[in-house]
Amino acid sequence: MKASTCMATQICIDRYLWSLYERTRKIDTIKVPEQIKVSVKRKGKTKIVSKTTTKLVDEDFTRKDPDAAERAGMSAENYVIGGMDPNFRVTLYHALRSLDDAGLMPGIMCAFRDDYRQTIATGLKAQSDRSYHGGSFRGGYGHGLAADIVSVEGETRAERSASSQQLWNWIDTHEKELGIGRPYLDRDPPHVAPIDGEEYAAHHVEPNTQHAESKAKEHQRLAQRNDHSMSKRPRVARPSRVQSRPQTHSI
């Protein structure tokens, strides 16, 4: 859809956002605990014990949004796109258009998520009702203020991962122009939110501010260490004062 053929009305905005959602593969990497048997030596004897390890597994979550939409009694498009805050949809539209124009081929992995959809989400996530994607504590449907975006460029998973990293870096550099940013940076790379929103303000720290806070904490630790050292210094006993008595002479 060309920007020149459709003015930025809400219906055109929603169609564009939905097209980016549809073109994105819903595959994520999740951590799965696994029990394995290993041999260990204790006191000269070899024993077989169980050890829990974590392995990375690809998960296809294509059906999760449609299932949540069906449960809510609406189409997948109305659920995923219509559940976001209207103003955020406009901001996201212009941001993704800029990414598209830059040749970064953005795609939307997920947008609105209600409490039910949040309970079946995996990986790093907020409590079911407190997600900025649209949890009931945040206002629910029509108030979603977050989306997960990636790049769809590349034939293989590794190629798309590299393209996504480039896209996220571009967002970090141009967030003030785009109006969206990544509150958690590499702790949750695809997650974007409006930079004038509560979530971004609560979780994103500017690099200069972070450095200043680190220096302040280090200064505070040094001051506390010095105070602690001073309190442990041995005290020097002062000589006790002896009152002089008048001398007596033998007569």
Secondary structure by P-SEA (a helix, b strand, c coil): cccccccccaaaaaaaaaaaaaacccbbbbbbbbbbbbbbbcccbbbbbbbbbbbbbbbbccaaaaaaaaaacccccccccccccaaaaaaaaaaaaaaaaaccccccccccccaaaaaacccccccccccccccccccccccccbbbbbbcccccaaaaaaaaaaaaaaaaacccccccccccccccccccccccccccccccccaaaaaaaaaaaaaaaaaaaaaaaaaacbbbbcbbbbbbccccccc
